[in-house]
Amino acid sequence: MTTPDHELDARNLNCPLPILRAKKALNGMEAGTVLKIMATDPGSVKDFAAFANQTGNELLDSSEVGSEFHFLLRKA
């Protein structure tokens, strides 16, 4: 398991806010660092996969933990 360098709490936020907050967080990070995002919006699963594909950031992990969705993104 990869240890995140930063965490983003996007719980109780609906689309597109989790993606927008993640983009802002990633902009302030160095290449190669890992961001963990915690979200509750079920649409975020598809959104983060598309976001990673479009931006070149690597989606290391996507998991469901109870009623939450956790993502690990490595900044390109």
All heavy atoms as a GROMACS GRO file, in nm:
protein
  575
    1MET      N    1   0.085  -0.119   0.000
    1MET     CA    2   0.000   0.000   0.000
    1MET      C    3   0.088   0.124   0.000
    1MET      O    4   0.183   0.135   0.075
    1MET     CB    5  -0.089  -0.004   0.124
    1MET     CG    6  -0.176   0.117   0.144
    1MET     SD    7  -0.323   0.104   0.044
    1MET     CE    8  -0.403   0.254   0.089
    2THR      N    9   0.055   0.216  -0.085
    2THR     CA   10   0.128   0.342  -0.096
    2THR      C   11   0.084   0.438   0.014
    2THR      O   12  -0.035   0.455   0.038
    2THR     CB   13   0.102   0.406  -0.233
    2THR    OG1   14   0.140   0.313  -0.334
    2THR    CG2   15   0.179   0.534  -0.250
    3THR      N   16   0.179   0.499   0.080
    3THR     CA   17   0.148   0.598   0.183
    3THR      C   18   0.130   0.734   0.117
    3THR      O   19   0.220   0.781   0.047
    3THR     CB   20   0.261   0.605   0.287
    3THR    OG1   21   0.279   0.475   0.343
    3THR    CG2   22   0.227   0.703   0.397
    4PRO      N   23   0.015   0.797   0.138
    4PRO     CA   24  -0.007   0.928   0.075
    4PRO      C   25   0.077   1.038   0.139
    4PRO      O   26   0.105   1.035   0.258
    4PRO     CB   27  -0.156   0.954   0.095
    4PRO     CG   28  -0.194   0.870   0.212
    4PRO     CD   29  -0.101   0.752   0.213
    5ASP      N   30   0.115   1.135   0.056
    5ASP     CA   31   0.187   1.253   0.105
    5ASP      C   32   0.091   1.360   0.154
    5ASP      O   33   0.124   1.441   0.240
    5ASP     CB   34   0.275   1.310  -0.007
    5ASP     CG   35   0.378   1.208  -0.054
    5ASP    OD1   36   0.469   1.176   0.024
    5ASP    OD2   37   0.365   1.160  -0.168
    6HIS      N   38  -0.029   1.360   0.096
    6HIS     CA   39  -0.132   1.459   0.130
    6HIS      C   40  -0.267   1.390   0.131
    6HIS      O   41  -0.287   1.290   0.062
    6HIS     CB   42  -0.135   1.573   0.027
    6HIS     CG   43  -0.005   1.644   0.011
    6HIS    ND1   44   0.035   1.744   0.095
    6HIS    CD2   45   0.096   1.628  -0.079
    6HIS    CE1   46   0.155   1.787   0.058
    6HIS    NE2   47   0.192   1.718  -0.047
    7GLU      N   48  -0.362   1.446   0.207
    7GLU     CA   49  -0.499   1.393   0.209
    7GLU      C   50  -0.596   1.505   0.179
    7GLU      O   51  -0.574   1.620   0.217
    7GLU     CB   52  -0.532   1.332   0.345
    7GLU     CG   53  -0.464   1.200   0.370
    7GLU     CD   54  -0.520   1.126   0.491
    7GLU    OE1   55  -0.613   1.178   0.557
    7GLU    OE2   56  -0.472   1.016   0.517
    8LEU      N   57  -0.705   1.468   0.111
    8LEU     CA   58  -0.811   1.562   0.078
    8LEU      C   59  -0.944   1.502   0.121
    8LEU      O   60  -0.980   1.392   0.077
    8LEU     CB   61  -0.813   1.589  -0.073
    8LEU     CG   62  -0.932   1.672  -0.125
    8LEU    CD1   63  -0.926   1.814  -0.070
    8LEU    CD2   64  -0.934   1.672  -0.276
    9ASP      N   65  -1.014   1.573   0.208
    9ASP     CA   66  -1.145   1.528   0.252
    9ASP      C   67  -1.251   1.592   0.162
    9ASP      O   68  -1.280   1.711   0.174
    9ASP     CB   69  -1.167   1.569   0.398
    9ASP     CG   70  -1.298   1.517   0.454
    9ASP    OD1   71  -1.381   1.462   0.377
    9ASP    OD2   72  -1.319   1.531   0.576
   10ALA      N   73  -1.306   1.512   0.072
   10ALA     CA   74  -1.410   1.560  -0.020
   10ALA      C   75  -1.543   1.494   0.013
   10ALA      O   76  -1.632   1.486  -0.071
   10ALA     CB   77  -1.369   1.533  -0.164
   11ARG      N   78  -1.556   1.445   0.137
   11ARG     CA   79  -1.680   1.381   0.178
   11ARG      C   80  -1.793   1.484   0.182
   11ARG      O   81  -1.770   1.600   0.216
   11ARG     CB   82  -1.663   1.314   0.314
   11ARG     CG   83  -1.570   1.194   0.306
   11ARG     CD   84  -1.544   1.134   0.441
   11ARG     NE   85  -1.444   1.216   0.511
   11ARG     CZ   86  -1.360   1.168   0.601
   11ARG    NH1   87  -1.364   1.041   0.636
   11ARG    NH2   88  -1.272   1.247   0.659
   12ASN      N   89  -1.913   1.437   0.150
   12ASN     CA   90  -2.035   1.520   0.148
   12ASN      C   91  -2.032   1.630   0.043
   12ASN      O   92  -2.109   1.725   0.050
   12ASN     CB   93  -2.064   1.578   0.287
   12ASN     CG   94  -2.083   1.468   0.389
   12ASN    OD1   95  -2.152   1.370   0.364
   12ASN    ND2   96  -2.020   1.482   0.504
   13LEU      N   97  -1.943   1.619  -0.054
   13LEU     CA   98  -1.940   1.711  -0.168
   13LEU      C   99  -1.988   1.637  -0.292
   13LEU      O  100  -1.953   1.521  -0.313
   13LEU     CB  101  -1.798   1.764  -0.192
   13LEU     CG  102  -1.734   1.844  -0.079
   13LEU    CD1  103  -1.591   1.879  -0.116
   13LEU    CD2  104  -1.815   1.969  -0.050
   14ASN      N  105  -2.068   1.704  -0.373
   14ASN     CA  106  -2.118   1.642  -0.496
   14ASN      C  107  -2.040   1.692  -0.616
   14ASN      O  108  -1.975   1.796  -0.611
   14ASN     CB  109  -2.267   1.673  -0.513
   14ASN     CG  110  -2.352   1.604  -0.407
   14ASN    OD1  111  -2.326   1.491  -0.371
   14ASN    ND2  112  -2.451   1.674  -0.356
   15CYS      N  113  -2.047   1.616  -0.722
   15CYS     CA  114  -1.982   1.647  -0.849
   15CYS      C  115  -2.018   1.790  -0.889
   15CYS      O  116  -2.134   1.828  -0.876
   15CYS     CB  117  -2.029   1.548  -0.954
   15CYS     SG  118  -1.954   1.572  -1.116
   16PRO      N  119  -1.924   1.868  -0.934
   16PRO     CA  120  -1.784   1.838  -0.964
   16PRO      C  121  -1.686   1.876  -0.854
   16PRO      O  122  -1.566   1.876  -0.876
   16PRO     CB  123  -1.758   1.923  -1.088
   16PRO     CG  124  -1.836   2.049  -1.059
   16PRO     CD  125  -1.961   2.001  -0.985
   17LEU      N  126  -1.736   1.908  -0.734
   17LEU     CA  127  -1.646   1.960  -0.629
   17LEU      C  128  -1.531   1.866  -0.590
   17LEU      O  129  -1.419   1.914  -0.572
   17LEU     CB  130  -1.727   2.002  -0.507
   17LEU     CG  131  -1.810   2.130  -0.527
   17LEU    CD1  132  -1.895   2.158  -0.405
   17LEU    CD2  133  -1.721   2.248  -0.557
   18PRO      N  134  -1.552   1.734  -0.576
   18PRO     CA  135  -1.436   1.650  -0.541
   18PRO      C  136  -1.322   1.659  -0.644
   18PRO      O  137  -1.205   1.668  -0.607
   18PRO     CB  138  -1.495   1.508  -0.534
   18PRO     CG  139  -1.638   1.531  -0.495
   18PRO     CD  140  -1.677   1.657  -0.570
   19ILE      N  141  -1.358   1.662  -0.772
   19ILE     CA  142  -1.257   1.673  -0.878
   19ILE      C  143  -1.189   1.810  -0.873
   19ILE      O  144  -1.066   1.820  -0.882
   19ILE     CB  145  -1.320   1.649  -1.016
   19ILE    CG1  146  -1.364   1.504  -1.031
   19ILE    CG2  147  -1.225   1.690  -1.129
   19ILE    CD1  148  -1.254   1.402  -1.040
   20LEU      N  149  -1.267   1.915  -0.857
   20LEU     CA  150  -1.210   2.050  -0.852
   20LEU      C  151  -1.116   2.067  -0.734
   20LEU      O  152  -1.007   2.125  -0.747
   20LEU     CB  153  -1.321   2.155  -0.848
   20LEU     CG  154  -1.408   2.164  -0.973
   20LEU    CD1  155  -1.522   2.262  -0.951
   20LEU    CD2  156  -1.326   2.204  -1.094
   21ARG      N  157  -1.154   2.014  -0.619
   21ARG     CA  158  -1.068   2.023  -0.500
   21ARG      C  159  -0.940   1.941  -0.519
   21ARG      O  160  -0.832   1.982  -0.475
   21ARG     CB  161  -1.143   1.978  -0.376
   21ARG     CG  162  -1.266   2.062  -0.347
   21ARG     CD  163  -1.243   2.161  -0.234
   21ARG     NE  164  -1.355   2.253  -0.220
   21ARG     CZ  165  -1.448   2.245  -0.127
   21ARG    NH1  166  -1.444   2.149  -0.038
   21ARG    NH2  167  -1.544   2.335  -0.122
   22ALA      N  168  -0.954   1.824  -0.582
   22ALA     CA  169  -0.836   1.740  -0.607
   22ALA      C  170  -0.742   1.809  -0.705
   22ALA      O  171  -0.620   1.808  -0.685
   22ALA     CB  172  -0.878   1.604  -0.662
   23LYS      N  173  -0.797   1.870  -0.807
   23LYS     CA  174  -0.714   1.942  -0.905
   23LYS      C  175  -0.637   2.054  -0.837
   23LYS      O  176  -0.517   2.070  -0.860
   23LYS     CB  177  -0.802   1.997  -1.017
   23LYS     CG  178  -0.726   2.067  -1.126
   23LYS     CD  179  -0.818   2.113  -1.236
   23LYS     CE  180  -0.736   2.181  -1.345
   23LYS     NZ  181  -0.818   2.232  -1.453
   24LYS      N  182  -0.705   2.129  -0.751
   24LYS     CA  183  -0.639   2.238  -0.679
   24LYS      C  184  -0.529   2.184  -0.587
   24LYS      O  185  -0.420   2.240  -0.580
   24LYS     CB  186  -0.743   2.316  -0.599
   24LYS     CG  187  -0.687   2.436  -0.529
   24LYS     CD  188  -0.795   2.515  -0.458
   24LYS     CE  189  -0.735   2.637  -0.389
   24LYS     NZ  190  -0.838   2.715  -0.319
   25ALA      N  191  -0.557   2.075  -0.517
   25ALA     CA  192  -0.457   2.015  -0.428
   25ALA      C  193  -0.336   1.966  -0.507
   25ALA      O  194  -0.221   1.989  -0.467
   25ALA     CB  195  -0.519   1.900  -0.349
   26LEU      N  196  -0.361   1.900  -0.620
   26LEU     CA  197  -0.252   1.848  -0.702
   26LEU      C  198  -0.166   1.961  -0.758
   26LEU      O  199  -0.044   1.945  -0.771
   26LEU     CB  200  -0.306   1.762  -0.816
   26LEU     CG  201  -0.358   1.624  -0.775
   26LEU    CD1  202  -0.442   1.564  -0.887
   26LEU    CD2  203  -0.243   1.532  -0.738
   27ASN      N  204  -0.227   2.073  -0.791
   27ASN     CA  205  -0.150   2.187  -0.844
   27ASN      C  206  -0.046   2.236  -0.746
   27ASN      O  207   0.058   2.288  -0.786
   27ASN     CB  208  -0.244   2.302  -0.883
   27ASN     CG  209  -0.317   2.275  -1.012
   27ASN    OD1  210  -0.277   2.192  -1.093
   27ASN    ND2  211  -0.427   2.346  -1.032
   28GLY      N  212  -0.070   2.218  -0.616
   28GLY     CA  213   0.024   2.262  -0.516
   28GLY      C  214   0.124   2.156  -0.473
   28GLY      O  215   0.201   2.178  -0.380
   29MET      N  216   0.122   2.042  -0.541
   29MET     CA  217   0.210   1.930  -0.504
   29MET      C  218   0.321   1.912  -0.606
   29MET      O  219   0.309   1.954  -0.720
   29MET     CB  220   0.126   1.801  -0.493
   29MET     CG  221   0.026   1.802  -0.380
   29MET     SD  222  -0.094   1.666  -0.384
   29MET     CE  223   0.008   1.521  -0.405
   30GLU      N  224   0.429   1.846  -0.563
   30GLU     CA  225   0.540   1.815  -0.653
   30GLU      C  226   0.512   1.685  -0.728
   30GLU      O  227   0.442   1.598  -0.678
   30GLU     CB  228   0.669   1.801  -0.573
   30GLU     CG  229   0.717   1.932  -0.514
   30GLU     CD  230   0.854   1.919  -0.449
   30GLU    OE1  231   0.931   1.830  -0.490
   30GLU    OE2  232   0.882   1.997  -0.359
   31ALA      N  233   0.569   1.673  -0.846
   31ALA     CA  234   0.554   1.551  -0.927
   31ALA      C  235   0.602   1.430  -0.847
   31ALA      O  236   0.702   1.437  -0.774
   31ALA     CB  237   0.633   1.564  -1.056
   32GLY      N  238   0.526   1.322  -0.857
   32GLY     CA  239   0.563   1.198  -0.789
   32GLY      C  240   0.501   1.182  -0.652
   32GLY      O  241   0.505   1.074  -0.594
   33THR      N  242   0.445   1.290  -0.597
   33THR     CA  243   0.381   1.279  -0.466
   33THR      C  244   0.240   1.224  -0.481
   33THR      O  245   0.181   1.229  -0.588
   33THR     CB  246   0.379   1.414  -0.391
   33THR    OG1  247   0.317   1.512  -0.474
   33THR    CG2  248   0.519   1.459  -0.355
   34VAL      N  249   0.187   1.169  -0.372
   34VAL     CA  250   0.060   1.097  -0.376
   34VAL      C  251  -0.044   1.170  -0.291
   34VAL      O  252  -0.018   1.209  -0.178
   34VAL     CB  253   0.078   0.952  -0.326
   34VAL    CG1  254  -0.056   0.879  -0.319
   34VAL    CG2  255   0.175   0.877  -0.416
   35LEU      N  256  -0.164   1.184  -0.350
   35LEU     CA  257  -0.278   1.247  -0.283
   35LEU      C  258  -0.384   1.141  -0.258
   35LEU      O  259  -0.422   1.066  -0.348
   35LEU     CB  260  -0.337   1.356  -0.373
   35LEU     CG  261  -0.465   1.425  -0.324
   35LEU    CD1  262  -0.438   1.503  -0.196
   35LEU    CD2  263  -0.521   1.517  -0.432
   36LYS      N  264  -0.430   1.134  -0.132
   36LYS     CA  265  -0.542   1.046  -0.097
   36LYS      C  266  -0.667   1.132  -0.090
   36LYS      O  267  -0.668   1.236  -0.023
   36LYS     CB  268  -0.518   0.978   0.037
   36LYS     CG  269  -0.636   0.891   0.081
   36LYS     CD  270  -0.611   0.826   0.217
   36LYS     CE  271  -0.729   0.740   0.258
   36LYS     NZ  272  -0.705   0.672   0.386
   37ILE      N  273  -0.772   1.089  -0.162
   37ILE     CA  274  -0.899   1.160  -0.160
   37ILE      C  275  -1.004   1.070  -0.099
   37ILE      O  276  -1.014   0.952  -0.135
   37ILE     CB  277  -0.943   1.200  -0.302
   37ILE    CG1  278  -0.837   1.285  -0.371
   37ILE    CG2  279  -1.076   1.275  -0.299
   37ILE    CD1  280  -0.772   1.218  -0.487
   38MET      N  281  -1.083   1.125  -0.006
   38MET     CA  282  -1.195   1.052   0.054
   38MET      C  283  -1.322   1.124   0.009
   38MET      O  284  -1.336   1.244   0.031
   38MET     CB  285  -1.184   1.052   0.206
   38MET     CG  286  -1.064   0.973   0.254
   38MET     SD  287  -0.972   1.038   0.395
   38MET     CE  288  -0.957   1.210   0.368
   39ALA      N  289  -1.412   1.049  -0.057
   39ALA     CA  290  -1.534   1.108  -0.111
   39ALA      C  291  -1.653   1.020  -0.077
   39ALA      O  292  -1.637   0.901  -0.049
   39ALA     CB  293  -1.521   1.126  -0.262
   40THR      N  294  -1.773   1.079  -0.083
   40THR     CA  295  -1.895   1.001  -0.060
   40THR      C  296  -1.984   0.999  -0.183
   40THR      O  297  -2.081   0.924  -0.186
   40THR     CB  298  -1.975   1.060   0.059
   40THR    OG1  299  -1.990   1.200   0.040
   40THR    CG2  300  -1.905   1.032   0.191
   41ASP      N  301  -1.954   1.077  -0.285
   41ASP     CA  302  -2.033   1.082  -0.407
   41ASP      C  303  -2.005   0.958  -0.491
   41ASP      O  304  -1.892   0.938  -0.535
   41ASP     CB  305  -1.998   1.209  -0.486
   41ASP     CG  306  -2.078   1.225  -0.614
   41ASP    OD1  307  -2.164   1.139  -0.642
   41ASP    OD2  308  -2.054   1.323  -0.686
   42PRO      N  309  -2.106   0.871  -0.515
   42PRO     CA  310  -2.083   0.749  -0.594
   42PRO      C  311  -2.031   0.778  -0.735
   42PRO      O  312  -1.958   0.698  -0.792
   42PRO     CB  313  -2.220   0.682  -0.601
   42PRO     CG  314  -2.301   0.744  -0.493
   42PRO     CD  315  -2.243   0.880  -0.468
   43GLY      N  316  -2.065   0.894  -0.789
   43GLY     CA  317  -2.017   0.931  -0.922
   43GLY      C  318  -1.868   0.959  -0.926
   43GLY      O  319  -1.808   0.963  -1.033
   44SER      N  320  -1.808   0.976  -0.810
   44SER     CA  321  -1.665   1.008  -0.806
   44SER      C  322  -1.578   0.893  -0.856
   44SER      O  323  -1.468   0.916  -0.903
   44SER     CB  324  -1.623   1.051  -0.666
   44SER     OG  325  -1.641   0.946  -0.573
   45VAL      N  326  -1.629   0.771  -0.850
   45VAL     CA  327  -1.551   0.656  -0.898
   45VAL      C  328  -1.521   0.674  -1.047
   45VAL      O  329  -1.405   0.667  -1.090
   45VAL     CB  330  -1.626   0.523  -0.873
   45VAL    CG1  331  -1.551   0.406  -0.935
   45VAL    CG2  332  -1.644   0.502  -0.723
   46LYS      N  333  -1.624   0.700  -1.124
   46LYS     CA  334  -1.607   0.721  -1.268
   46LYS      C  335  -1.532   0.852  -1.294
   46LYS      O  336  -1.447   0.860  -1.383
   46LYS     CB  337  -1.744   0.723  -1.335
   46LYS     CG  338  -1.741   0.728  -1.486
   46LYS     CD  339  -1.879   0.713  -1.546
   46LYS     CE  340  -1.957   0.842  -1.523
   46LYS     NZ  341  -2.083   0.847  -1.596
   47ASP      N  342  -1.564   0.955  -1.216
   47ASP     CA  343  -1.503   1.087  -1.235
   47ASP      C  344  -1.352   1.084  -1.215
   47ASP      O  345  -1.277   1.142  -1.294
   47ASP     CB  346  -1.564   1.190  -1.140
   47ASP     CG  347  -1.709   1.222  -1.171
   47ASP    OD1  348  -1.754   1.188  -1.282
   47ASP    OD2  349  -1.776   1.278  -1.084
   48PHE      N  350  -1.304   1.017  -1.109
   48PHE     CA  351  -1.160   1.015  -1.083
   48PHE      C  352  -1.085   0.930  -1.185
   48PHE      O  353  -0.971   0.961  -1.219
   48PHE     CB  354  -1.129   0.974  -0.939
   48PHE     CG  355  -1.137   1.090  -0.845
   48PHE    CD1  356  -1.245   1.107  -0.761
   48PHE    CD2  357  -1.038   1.187  -0.843
   48PHE    CE1  358  -1.254   1.216  -0.676
   48PHE    CE2  359  -1.046   1.297  -0.758
   48PHE     CZ  360  -1.154   1.312  -0.675
   49ALA      N  361  -1.147   0.824  -1.235
   49ALA     CA  362  -1.084   0.745  -1.341
   49ALA      C  363  -1.066   0.831  -1.466
   49ALA      O  364  -0.959   0.832  -1.528
   49ALA     CB  365  -1.167   0.621  -1.370
   50ALA      N  366  -1.170   0.904  -1.503
   50ALA     CA  367  -1.163   0.992  -1.620
   50ALA      C  368  -1.064   1.106  -1.597
   50ALA      O  369  -0.986   1.141  -1.687
   50ALA     CB  370  -1.301   1.047  -1.653
   51PHE      N  371  -1.065   1.162  -1.477
   51PHE     CA  372  -0.974   1.272  -1.443
   51PHE      C  373  -0.828   1.229  -1.458
   51PHE      O  374  -0.747   1.299  -1.517
   51PHE     CB  375  -1.002   1.319  -1.300
   51PHE     CG  376  -0.907   1.423  -1.249
   51PHE    CD1  377  -0.914   1.554  -1.292
   51PHE    CD2  378  -0.810   1.390  -1.155
   51PHE    CE1  379  -0.827   1.651  -1.244
   51PHE    CE2  380  -0.722   1.485  -1.107
   51PHE     CZ  381  -0.730   1.616  -1.151
   52ALA      N  382  -0.797   1.111  -1.404
   52ALA     CA  383  -0.660   1.060  -1.414
   52ALA      C  384  -0.621   1.039  -1.560
   52ALA      O  385  -0.511   1.075  -1.602
   52ALA     CB  386  -0.646   0.930  -1.335
   53ASN      N  387  -0.711   0.983  -1.637
   53ASN     CA  388  -0.686   0.956  -1.778
   53ASN      C  389  -0.662   1.086  -1.856
   53ASN      O  390  -0.572   1.093  -1.940
   53ASN     CB  391  -0.804   0.878  -1.836
   53ASN     CG  392  -0.772   0.814  -1.968
   53ASN    OD1  393  -0.658   0.778  -1.994
   53ASN    ND2  394  -0.873   0.800  -2.051
   54GLN      N  395  -0.739   1.188  -1.827
   54GLN     CA  396  -0.730   1.314  -1.900
   54GLN      C  397  -0.611   1.399  -1.858
   54GLN      O  398  -0.558   1.475  -1.939
   54GLN     CB  399  -0.859   1.396  -1.881
   54GLN     CG  400  -0.979   1.335  -1.948
   54GLN     CD  401  -1.109   1.404  -1.909
   54GLN    OE1  402  -1.111   1.493  -1.825
   54GLN    NE2  403  -1.218   1.362  -1.970
   55THR      N  404  -0.570   1.388  -1.732
   55THR     CA  405  -0.464   1.477  -1.682
   55THR      C  406  -0.326   1.412  -1.682
   55THR      O  407  -0.226   1.481  -1.661
   55THR     CB  408  -0.495   1.523  -1.539
   55THR    OG1  409  -0.503   1.409  -1.453
   55THR    CG2  410  -0.626   1.601  -1.533
   56GLY      N  411  -0.319   1.280  -1.697
   56GLY     CA  412  -0.190   1.212  -1.694
   56GLY      C  413  -0.146   1.176  -1.554
   56GLY      O  414  -0.041   1.114  -1.536
   57ASN      N  415  -0.224   1.214  -1.453
   57ASN     CA  416  -0.193   1.171  -1.317
   57ASN      C  417  -0.231   1.024  -1.306
   57ASN      O  418  -0.323   0.977  -1.372
   57ASN     CB  419  -0.272   1.253  -1.215
   57ASN     CG  420  -0.231   1.399  -1.218
   57ASN    OD1  421  -0.117   1.433  -1.196
   57ASN    ND2  422  -0.327   1.487  -1.247
   58GLU      N  423  -0.159   0.949  -1.223
   58GLU     CA  424  -0.180   0.805  -1.213
   58GLU      C  425  -0.275   0.771  -1.098
   58GLU      O  426  -0.251   0.807  -0.983
   58GLU     CB  427  -0.046   0.736  -1.190
   58GLU     CG  428  -0.056   0.586  -1.187
   58GLU     CD  429   0.078   0.519  -1.162
   58GLU    OE1  430   0.181   0.590  -1.145
   58GLU    OE2  431   0.080   0.395  -1.158
   59LEU      N  432  -0.384   0.702  -1.131
   59LEU     CA  433  -0.478   0.654  -1.030
   59LEU      C  434  -0.421   0.523  -0.977
   59LEU      O  435  -0.427   0.420  -1.042
   59LEU     CB  436  -0.617   0.634  -1.089
   59LEU     CG  437  -0.726   0.589  -0.992
   59LEU    CD1  438  -0.747   0.690  -0.880
   59LEU    CD2  439  -0.857   0.566  -1.067
   60LEU      N  440  -0.360   0.529  -0.858
   60LEU     CA  441  -0.294   0.412  -0.800
   60LEU      C  442  -0.394   0.315  -0.739
   60LEU      O  443  -0.371   0.194  -0.739
   60LEU     CB  444  -0.195   0.456  -0.692
   60LEU     CG  445  -0.082   0.549  -0.735
   60LEU    CD1  446  -0.003   0.596  -0.614
   60LEU    CD2  447   0.009   0.480  -0.835
   61ASP      N  448  -0.502   0.369  -0.682
   61ASP     CA  449  -0.598   0.283  -0.614
   61ASP      C  450  -0.733   0.353  -0.607
   61ASP      O  451  -0.740   0.475  -0.594
   61ASP     CB  452  -0.550   0.250  -0.472
   61ASP     CG  453  -0.638   0.147  -0.404
   61ASP    OD1  454  -0.658   0.040  -0.464
   61ASP    OD2  455  -0.686   0.174  -0.293
   62SER      N  456  -0.837   0.272  -0.617
   62SER     CA  457  -0.974   0.319  -0.601
   62SER      C  458  -1.045   0.212  -0.520
   62SER      O  459  -1.051   0.096  -0.562
   62SER     CB  460  -1.039   0.336  -0.738
   62SER     OG  461  -1.175   0.370  -0.725
   63SER      N  462  -1.097   0.249  -0.403
   63SER     CA  463  -1.160   0.147  -0.319
   63SER      C  464  -1.282   0.205  -0.249
   63SER      O  465  -1.295   0.326  -0.232
   63SER     CB  466  -1.061   0.094  -0.216
   63SER     OG  467  -1.012   0.198  -0.135
   64GLU      N  468  -1.372   0.114  -0.211
   64GLU     CA  469  -1.491   0.153  -0.136
   64GLU      C  470  -1.473   0.106   0.007
   64GLU      O  471  -1.445  -0.011   0.032
   64GLU     CB  472  -1.614   0.089  -0.199
   64GLU     CG  473  -1.744   0.141  -0.143
   64GLU     CD  474  -1.866   0.095  -0.221
   64GLU    OE1  475  -1.849   0.040  -0.331
   64GLU    OE2  476  -1.978   0.113  -0.170
   65VAL      N  477  -1.485   0.199   0.101
   65VAL     CA  478  -1.467   0.169   0.242
   65VAL      C  479  -1.597   0.212   0.312
   65VAL      O  480  -1.618   0.330   0.336
   65VAL     CB  481  -1.345   0.244   0.300
   65VAL    CG1  482  -1.328   0.211   0.448
   65VAL    CG2  483  -1.219   0.214   0.222
   66GLY      N  484  -1.682   0.115   0.338
   66GLY     CA  485  -1.813   0.148   0.394
   66GLY      C  486  -1.893   0.229   0.294
   66GLY      O  487  -1.912   0.187   0.181
   67SER      N  488  -1.935   0.347   0.333
   67SER     CA  489  -2.011   0.434   0.243
   67SER      C  490  -1.923   0.540   0.177
   67SER      O  491  -1.972   0.635   0.118
   67SER     CB  492  -2.125   0.502   0.320
   67SER     OG  493  -2.071   0.582   0.423
   68GLU      N  494  -1.791   0.522   0.188
   68GLU     CA  495  -1.696   0.617   0.131
   68GLU      C  496  -1.618   0.554   0.016
   68GLU      O  497  -1.606   0.433   0.007
   68GLU     CB  498  -1.595   0.664   0.236
   68GLU     CG  499  -1.654   0.746   0.346
   68GLU     CD  500  -1.550   0.794   0.445
   68GLU    OE1  501  -1.428   0.777   0.421
   68GLU    OE2  502  -1.591   0.848   0.546
   69PHE      N  503  -1.564   0.642  -0.067
   69PHE     CA  504  -1.477   0.600  -0.176
   69PHE      C  505  -1.342   0.665  -0.154
   69PHE      O  506  -1.334   0.785  -0.128
   69PHE     CB  507  -1.538   0.643  -0.311
   69PHE     CG  508  -1.676   0.591  -0.331
   69PHE    CD1  509  -1.787   0.666  -0.297
   69PHE    CD2  510  -1.696   0.462  -0.380
   69PHE    CE1  511  -1.915   0.617  -0.313
   69PHE    CE2  512  -1.824   0.411  -0.395
   69PHE     CZ  513  -1.934   0.490  -0.362
   70HIS      N  514  -1.236   0.585  -0.161
   70HIS     CA  515  -1.101   0.636  -0.140
   70HIS      C  516  -1.021   0.620  -0.268
   70HIS      O  517  -1.030   0.517  -0.335
   70HIS     CB  518  -1.032   0.561  -0.026
   70HIS     CG  519  -1.096   0.586   0.108
   70HIS    ND1  520  -1.040   0.539   0.224
   70HIS    CD2  521  -1.206   0.655   0.145
   70HIS    CE1  522  -1.116   0.576   0.326
   70HIS    NE2  523  -1.218   0.645   0.279
   71PHE      N  524  -0.943   0.722  -0.300
   71PHE     CA  525  -0.862   0.722  -0.421
   71PHE      C  526  -0.721   0.763  -0.386
   71PHE      O  527  -0.700   0.849  -0.299
   71PHE     CB  528  -0.919   0.822  -0.523
   71PHE     CG  529  -1.064   0.803  -0.551
   71PHE    CD1  530  -1.160   0.875  -0.482
   71PHE    CD2  531  -1.106   0.710  -0.644
   71PHE    CE1  532  -1.295   0.857  -0.505
   71PHE    CE2  533  -1.242   0.690  -0.669
   71PHE     CZ  534  -1.335   0.764  -0.599
   72LEU      N  535  -0.624   0.704  -0.454
   72LEU     CA  536  -0.485   0.746  -0.444
   72LEU      C  537  -0.441   0.791  -0.583
   72LEU      O  538  -0.446   0.714  -0.678
   72LEU     CB  539  -0.395   0.633  -0.396
   72LEU     CG  540  -0.408   0.592  -0.249
   72LEU    CD1  541  -0.317   0.472  -0.221
   72LEU    CD2  542  -0.374   0.707  -0.156
   73LEU      N  543  -0.399   0.917  -0.592
   73LEU     CA  544  -0.351   0.973  -0.719
   73LEU      C  545  -0.206   1.014  -0.704
   73LEU      O  546  -0.171   1.084  -0.608
   73LEU     CB  547  -0.433   1.097  -0.756
   73LEU     CG  548  -0.569   1.079  -0.819
   73LEU    CD1  549  -0.638   1.215  -0.829
   73LEU    CD2  550  -0.558   1.016  -0.955
   74ARG      N  551  -0.124   0.973  -0.800
   74ARG     CA  552   0.016   1.019  -0.803
   74ARG      C  553   0.027   1.130  -0.906
   74ARG      O  554  -0.010   1.111  -1.022
   74ARG     CB  555   0.112   0.906  -0.838
   74ARG     CG  556   0.257   0.956  -0.850
   74ARG     CD  557   0.356   0.845  -0.873
   74ARG     NE  558   0.375   0.773  -0.748
   74ARG     CZ  559   0.372   0.640  -0.738
   74ARG    NH1  560   0.351   0.567  -0.844
   74ARG    NH2  561   0.391   0.582  -0.622
   75LYS      N  562   0.078   1.245  -0.863
   75LYS     CA  563   0.090   1.358  -0.954
   75LYS      C  564   0.194   1.330  -1.061
   75LYS      O  565   0.304   1.285  -1.032
   75LYS     CB  566   0.128   1.485  -0.876
   75LYS     CG  567   0.142   1.602  -0.971
   75LYS     CD  568   0.148   1.732  -0.903
   75LYS     CE  569   0.173   1.839  -1.010
   75LYS     NZ  570   0.134   1.969  -0.969
   76ALA      N  571   0.158   1.360  -1.183
   76ALA     CA  572   0.247   1.339  -1.298
   76ALA      C  573   0.355   1.445  -1.299
   76ALA      O  574   0.338   1.555  -1.250
   76ALA     CB  575   0.168   1.345  -1.427
   0.00000   0.00000   0.00000
